[in-house]
Amino acid sequence: MTFEKIQAIIVDQLDKEVEEVQLTTNFREDLDADSLDLFQIINDIEDEFDIKIESDEGINTVEDLVKYVDAQLA
């Protein structure tokens, strides 16, 4: 469920196809996301899940982000 919500946010923010956003997808290499894109994605995820993401440090792939959010929700 977390992945699907995050995937939808990324698809919406970066104007990508759902198939392009998988767990192994790298934000910078595969989606050409820059710092501003990542900032906006993180803001949307914070609003959606009512959590605070302190830094995008160590968040390189969609899976990294899903694991981070799941850890915050646990």
Secondary structure, 3 states (H helix, E strand, C coil): CHHHHHHHHHHHHHCCCHHHCCCCCECCCCCCCCHHHHHHHHHHHHHHHCCCCCCCCCCCEHHHHHHHHHHHHC
